[in-house]
Amino acid sequence: MHQPLLQNLPRSWTVISCMGPAALMVAVCLAASPAAAQIPTATIGQSVPRDVRDMYTKGLQYLAKTQASDGSWQGGQQGPGVTGLCLMAFLASGEDPNFGIYSGVVRKAVRDIITKQDAATGYYGASMYHHGFAMLALAEAYGSLDDRRLWERGERNQRTIAQSLELAVRCATTAQKKNSNSAWRYSPDSNDADTSVSGAILVGLLAARNAGIAVPDESIDKAISYYTKMTADNGQVAYAGGIGGFDESFARISIGTLVYALAKRKDLPQYKAALGYLTERLDADSGMSGHGYAEYTLYYQSQALFQGDVDAWEKWNKQLVRNLKGVQNADGSISSQFGAPVGTSMSLLALALNFRLLPIYER
C-alpha cells in the first residue's frame, strides 16, 4: 500500500538548489492522438529554450497517454491532488483548454476533482495536501475553462468550478479556525500544523482569491503570521510545532518565501531573510542526485526564486533544465518515489515558469 501523497515529509530536508515550479496536467483531446501533441510555439515564443519545449512536449504526451478513464492518474500516489498537479501541467503549456488538443484531458481531470469532492464539507479528500493542490488547480482553470463544456449530458454531479472552489475555500478556512496554530496539517480536523501542508493550502487559497473567489483577509493574515513565527532570522523555516527545529530545508524555505511573495508581504524581514538564504546558495546540490522529495522541492524553489529574484532564477533555471533533461525517461516520464505521475507533473511545473502562462506564476 502506498503512503498518502507527501503525507510523511521529513522534518529534515535535503539540500536542493535547482528548483522549478511543476506544470499541472489538464487537457488531452479525445479525438487527437497524444503522440502528435505539440506545444504551440506561437504562444510561448522563441525565448523558451528548445530543450524545455521538447521535454515539456514529451512529458505531456506521457501524461495524456496514462490518464485513467475517470480523469485521474494511477501508478504510485493518486487522488485529487495528483490529478490537480497533472492538470496544471497541461494548463501551463499554453494549449486552449476548451478546444486544444488536450481539451478532453483537461475536462476529464477537472470533472474527476469535482466529483471526488465532499459536497457537504468541500473537502477533496485523501489529505490536506491533496486539498491544497486540487484547489490550486481548479483556481488556475477557473476563467479559462468553459463550464458549459465541462459535464457530459446526463451526468449527475454538475457543480461548476466556482461552486467547487467556494466549497473548498470554506473547508480550508473552517479547518484553520479549529487549528490552534491558525494553519493546517494532514486532516481538516488536525489541531497541530506544519509549514509544508500549510503551504499547499495557503497557495491554493491565494490562487482562489486571485481568481475572484471570496477568501477572508483574516485567514491569509493569520496564516502569514504562523509563517513569521516559524521563520528564523537567517531565513530557515521550521517544520512543525512552535518556534524551533530549524534546519537547512530548501523545500520549507522556498515555501515560506513563496507564500510571503504571493500574499504581497515582501516587506517582511522574514521574507527577505528566506529569499536571501536561497539566492546565496544557488550552487548547492541540484536535488536530482538521488535525494528524496526532489521534485517537491523543485516545484517550490523555482517559484520562490522567480517571485523574488528573476536574475537568480534564470541562473538556477539553466541548471534545472540540464538536470531534468538527464533524468527524463524515453517515454517522457520522470520517475519519483511517489510514482511517475507525481514526478512528471511536478518536474514539468518546475519548467513551466519558462512559459509564464499560469496566473499563479505572474509576478
C-alpha positions as CSV (number, residue, x, y, z in Angstrom):
1,M,0.0,0.0,0.0
2,H,1.3,3.4,-0.9
3,Q,1.6,6.1,1.7
4,P,-0.6,9.2,1.1
5,L,0.9,11.8,-1.2
6,L,3.6,13.6,0.6
7,Q,1.9,12.6,3.8
8,N,5.1,12.0,5.8
9,L,7.5,14.5,4.6
10,P,10.6,14.5,6.9
11,R,11.4,17.2,9.4
12,S,14.8,17.5,7.9
13,W,15.0,18.1,4.1
14,T,17.9,17.5,1.9
15,V,19.8,20.4,0.2
16,I,18.4,21.2,-3.2
17,S,19.4,24.2,-5.3
18,C,17.8,23.6,-8.7
19,M,14.1,24.1,-8.3
20,G,11.3,24.9,-10.7
21,P,7.5,25.0,-10.5
22,A,6.0,21.9,-11.7
23,A,3.5,22.2,-14.5
24,L,-0.1,20.9,-14.0
25,M,-1.9,18.5,-16.2
26,V,-5.3,19.4,-17.5
27,A,-6.2,18.6,-21.1
28,V,-6.0,16.0,-23.8
29,C,-8.4,16.0,-26.8
30,L,-10.0,12.6,-27.1
31,A,-10.1,12.9,-30.9
32,A,-6.5,13.8,-31.3
33,S,-3.5,11.4,-30.9
34,P,-1.5,12.3,-27.8
35,A,1.7,11.4,-29.6
36,A,1.0,14.2,-32.0
37,A,0.7,16.8,-29.3
38,Q,3.0,19.8,-29.7
39,I,3.4,22.9,-27.6
40,P,2.3,26.0,-29.6
41,T,5.4,27.9,-30.3
42,A,3.4,31.0,-31.2
43,T,2.2,31.1,-27.7
44,I,5.4,30.5,-25.8
45,G,7.6,32.5,-28.1
46,Q,11.2,32.0,-29.3
47,S,12.7,32.9,-25.9
48,V,11.8,29.5,-24.5
49,P,14.7,27.1,-24.9
50,R,14.2,24.3,-27.3
51,D,15.2,21.7,-24.7
52,V,12.4,23.0,-22.5
53,R,9.8,22.7,-25.3
54,D,11.0,19.3,-26.2
55,M,11.0,18.0,-22.6
56,Y,7.6,19.5,-21.9
57,T,6.0,18.0,-25.1
58,K,7.3,14.6,-24.2
59,G,6.1,14.9,-20.6
60,L,2.6,15.9,-21.7
61,Q,2.4,13.1,-24.2
62,Y,3.2,10.7,-21.4
63,L,0.6,12.2,-19.0
64,A,-2.0,12.2,-21.8
65,K,-1.4,8.5,-22.6
66,T,-1.6,7.4,-19.0
67,Q,-4.7,9.3,-17.8
68,A,-7.3,6.9,-16.5
69,S,-10.9,6.8,-17.9
70,D,-12.2,8.6,-14.9
71,G,-9.8,11.5,-15.4
72,S,-7.3,10.6,-12.6
73,W,-3.8,9.2,-12.8
74,Q,-2.8,5.8,-11.4
75,G,0.6,4.4,-10.6
76,G,2.1,5.4,-7.3
77,Q,0.3,8.1,-5.3
78,Q,-3.2,9.1,-6.6
79,G,-6.1,11.3,-5.6
80,P,-7.4,14.8,-6.3
81,G,-4.0,16.4,-5.5
82,V,-2.2,14.3,-8.1
83,T,-4.9,14.9,-10.6
84,G,-4.5,18.6,-9.9
85,L,-0.8,18.6,-10.4
86,C,-1.2,16.9,-13.7
87,L,-4.0,19.2,-14.7
88,M,-1.8,22.3,-14.1
89,A,0.9,20.9,-16.3
90,F,-1.4,21.0,-19.2
91,L,-2.8,24.4,-18.3
92,A,0.7,25.8,-18.2
93,S,1.6,24.6,-21.7
94,G,-0.5,27.3,-23.5
95,E,-2.9,24.9,-25.2
96,D,-6.5,26.1,-25.4
97,P,-8.3,24.2,-22.6
98,N,-11.6,24.3,-24.4
99,F,-10.6,23.4,-28.0
100,G,-6.9,22.5,-27.9
101,I,-5.5,19.0,-28.5
102,Y,-5.6,18.3,-24.7
103,S,-9.0,19.8,-24.0
104,G,-10.5,16.3,-23.4
105,V,-7.8,15.5,-20.9
106,V,-8.4,18.8,-19.1
107,R,-12.2,18.4,-18.8
108,K,-11.8,14.8,-17.5
109,A,-9.3,15.9,-14.9
110,V,-11.5,18.8,-13.7
111,R,-14.5,16.5,-13.5
112,D,-12.5,14.0,-11.5
113,I,-11.5,16.6,-8.9
114,I,-15.0,18.0,-8.5
115,T,-16.7,14.6,-8.5
116,K,-14.5,13.4,-5.6
117,Q,-15.2,16.5,-3.5
118,D,-17.4,16.0,-0.5
119,A,-20.5,18.1,-1.4
120,A,-21.2,18.8,2.3
121,T,-17.8,19.7,3.7
122,G,-16.0,20.8,0.5
123,Y,-13.1,18.5,1.3
124,Y,-11.3,17.0,-1.7
125,G,-10.1,14.2,0.4
126,A,-7.1,11.9,1.0
127,S,-5.2,14.6,2.9
128,M,-5.0,18.4,3.1
129,Y,-2.0,18.1,0.7
130,H,-4.5,16.8,-1.9
131,H,-7.0,19.5,-0.9
132,G,-4.5,22.3,-1.4
133,F,-3.1,21.1,-4.8
134,A,-6.7,20.4,-6.1
135,M,-7.9,23.8,-5.0
136,L,-4.9,25.4,-6.7
137,A,-5.5,23.5,-10.0
138,L,-9.2,24.5,-10.1
139,A,-8.3,28.1,-9.4
140,E,-5.9,28.1,-12.3
141,A,-8.6,26.5,-14.5
142,Y,-11.3,28.9,-13.4
143,G,-11.9,31.6,-16.0
144,S,-10.2,29.7,-18.8
145,L,-12.4,26.6,-19.0
146,D,-15.9,26.9,-20.2
147,D,-18.2,25.2,-17.6
148,R,-20.8,24.7,-20.3
149,R,-18.4,22.2,-21.9
150,L,-17.4,20.5,-18.7
151,W,-20.1,18.0,-18.0
152,E,-21.5,15.3,-20.3
153,R,-25.2,15.2,-20.8
154,G,-26.9,13.2,-18.0
155,E,-24.1,13.4,-15.5
156,R,-25.4,13.8,-12.0
157,N,-22.7,15.9,-10.5
158,Q,-22.7,19.2,-12.4
159,R,-21.2,21.5,-9.8
160,T,-19.4,24.4,-11.5
161,I,-15.7,25.2,-10.9
162,A,-16.7,28.3,-9.0
163,Q,-19.1,26.4,-6.8
164,S,-16.4,23.7,-6.1
165,L,-13.8,26.4,-5.2
166,E,-16.2,28.2,-2.9
167,L,-16.8,24.9,-1.0
168,A,-13.0,24.2,-1.0
169,V,-12.2,27.6,0.5
170,R,-14.9,27.1,3.1
171,C,-13.4,23.8,4.1
172,A,-9.9,25.3,4.4
173,T,-10.9,28.3,6.4
174,T,-13.1,26.2,8.7
175,A,-10.2,23.8,9.4
176,Q,-7.9,26.8,10.1
177,K,-10.3,28.2,12.7
178,K,-10.3,24.9,14.5
179,N,-6.5,24.8,14.5
180,S,-4.5,26.1,17.5
181,N,-1.8,27.5,15.2
182,S,-4.3,29.0,12.7
183,A,-2.7,26.9,10.0
184,W,-3.1,23.3,8.7
185,R,-1.9,19.8,8.8
186,Y,-2.9,16.4,7.3
187,S,-6.6,16.4,8.3
188,P,-9.2,19.1,8.3
189,D,-9.7,18.3,12.0
190,S,-5.9,18.5,12.9
191,N,-5.1,20.7,15.8
192,D,-1.4,20.9,15.0
193,A,0.2,22.4,11.9
194,D,3.3,22.2,9.7
195,T,4.8,24.6,7.2
196,S,4.6,22.0,4.4
197,V,0.9,21.2,4.4
198,S,0.1,24.8,5.2
199,G,2.0,25.9,2.1
200,A,-0.2,23.7,-0.1
201,I,-3.4,25.1,1.4
202,L,-2.2,28.8,1.5
203,V,-1.1,28.9,-2.1
204,G,-4.4,27.3,-3.1
205,L,-6.3,30.0,-1.1
206,L,-4.2,32.8,-2.7
207,A,-4.9,31.4,-6.1
208,A,-8.6,31.2,-5.4
209,R,-8.6,34.8,-4.2
210,N,-6.8,35.9,-7.4
211,A,-9.4,34.1,-9.4
212,G,-12.1,36.1,-7.8
213,I,-13.3,33.7,-5.1
214,A,-14.0,35.3,-1.7
215,V,-11.3,34.4,0.8
216,P,-11.3,36.2,4.2
217,D,-8.3,38.5,4.7
218,E,-8.2,37.3,8.3
219,S,-7.4,33.8,7.0
220,I,-4.5,34.9,4.9
221,D,-3.2,37.2,7.7
222,K,-3.2,34.5,10.3
223,A,-1.5,32.0,8.1
224,I,1.3,34.5,7.3
225,S,1.6,35.2,11.0
226,Y,2.2,31.5,11.5
227,Y,5.0,31.5,8.9
228,T,6.7,34.5,10.5
229,K,6.8,32.6,13.8
230,M,8.3,29.6,12.0
231,T,11.0,31.6,10.1
232,A,14.4,32.1,11.8
233,D,16.5,35.3,11.4
234,N,18.8,33.5,9.0
235,G,15.8,32.6,6.7
236,Q,15.5,28.9,7.7
237,V,11.9,27.7,8.2
238,A,10.9,25.2,10.9
239,Y,8.7,22.2,10.1
240,A,6.1,21.9,12.8
241,G,5.2,22.9,16.3
242,G,6.2,26.2,17.8
243,I,9.4,28.2,17.1
244,G,12.4,25.9,16.8
245,G,13.5,22.9,14.9
246,F,15.3,25.0,12.2
247,D,17.5,23.2,9.7
248,E,18.6,23.6,6.1
249,S,15.4,22.6,4.2
250,F,15.3,24.2,0.8
251,A,11.7,23.0,0.4
252,R,10.4,24.7,3.5
253,I,12.5,27.8,2.9
254,S,11.1,28.0,-0.6
255,I,7.5,27.5,0.6
256,G,8.0,30.3,3.1
257,T,9.5,32.6,0.5
258,L,6.7,31.9,-1.9
259,V,3.8,32.4,0.4
260,Y,5.2,35.8,1.6
261,A,5.6,36.9,-2.0
262,L,2.1,35.7,-3.2
263,A,0.5,37.3,-0.2
264,K,2.2,40.6,-1.1
265,R,4.3,40.6,2.1
266,K,7.7,41.2,0.6
267,D,8.1,44.0,3.2
268,L,8.6,41.4,6.0
269,P,12.1,40.8,7.3
270,Q,11.3,37.1,7.3
271,Y,10.7,37.2,3.5
272,K,14.0,39.0,2.9
273,A,15.8,36.5,5.1
274,A,14.3,33.4,3.4
275,L,14.9,34.8,-0.1
276,G,18.5,35.7,0.8
277,Y,19.1,32.1,2.1
278,L,18.0,30.7,-1.3
279,T,19.8,33.2,-3.6
280,E,23.1,32.9,-1.6
281,R,23.1,29.1,-2.2
282,L,22.3,28.7,-5.9
283,D,25.3,26.4,-6.4
284,A,24.2,23.8,-3.8
285,D,23.2,20.3,-4.8
286,S,20.6,20.3,-7.5
287,G,18.3,17.7,-5.9
288,M,18.5,15.3,-8.8
289,S,21.2,13.1,-7.4
290,G,19.2,10.6,-5.5
291,H,17.9,12.6,-2.6
292,G,14.2,12.1,-1.5
293,Y,11.4,14.6,-2.4
294,A,13.5,16.2,-5.1
295,E,10.5,17.1,-7.4
296,Y,8.6,18.6,-4.5
297,T,11.5,20.9,-3.7
298,L,12.0,21.8,-7.3
299,Y,8.3,22.7,-7.6
300,Y,8.5,25.3,-4.8
301,Q,12.1,26.6,-5.2
302,S,11.6,27.6,-8.8
303,Q,8.5,29.6,-7.9
304,A,10.2,31.2,-4.9
305,L,13.2,32.3,-6.9
306,F,11.1,33.6,-9.8
307,Q,8.9,35.7,-7.5
308,G,11.9,37.0,-5.5
309,D,14.9,37.4,-7.9
310,V,14.5,36.8,-11.6
311,D,18.2,37.0,-12.2
312,A,18.9,34.3,-9.6
313,W,16.1,32.2,-11.1
314,E,17.5,32.5,-14.6
315,K,20.9,31.2,-13.4
316,W,19.3,28.4,-11.4
317,N,16.9,27.5,-14.2
318,K,19.7,26.7,-16.7
319,Q,21.0,24.1,-14.3
320,L,17.5,22.8,-13.7
321,V,16.9,22.2,-17.4
322,R,20.2,20.3,-17.7
323,N,19.4,18.1,-14.7
324,L,15.8,17.3,-15.8
325,K,16.9,16.5,-19.3
326,G,19.3,13.9,-17.8
327,V,16.6,12.1,-15.8
328,Q,13.6,12.2,-18.2
329,N,12.8,8.7,-19.5
330,A,12.4,7.8,-23.1
331,D,8.6,7.7,-22.7
332,G,8.6,11.3,-21.4
333,S,8.0,10.4,-17.8
334,I,10.2,11.4,-14.8
335,S,10.4,8.8,-12.0
336,S,9.6,9.6,-8.4
337,Q,9.2,7.7,-5.1
338,F,5.6,8.8,-5.3
339,G,5.1,7.4,-8.8
340,A,5.7,8.7,-12.4
341,P,2.5,11.0,-12.5
342,V,3.8,12.9,-9.5
343,G,7.4,13.0,-10.6
344,T,6.5,14.0,-14.2
345,S,3.9,16.7,-13.3
346,M,5.9,18.4,-10.6
347,S,9.1,18.4,-12.8
348,L,7.1,19.9,-15.7
349,L,5.7,22.5,-13.4
350,A,9.3,23.3,-12.3
351,L,10.0,24.0,-16.0
352,A,6.7,25.8,-16.6
353,L,8.0,29.2,-15.4
354,N,9.8,29.4,-18.7
355,F,6.3,29.8,-20.3
356,R,4.9,32.1,-17.5
357,L,1.3,31.4,-18.5
358,L,-0.4,30.3,-15.3
359,P,-1.8,33.2,-13.2
360,I,0.0,31.9,-10.1
361,Y,3.3,32.3,-12.0
362,E,2.8,36.0,-12.6
363,R,5.0,38.4,-10.6
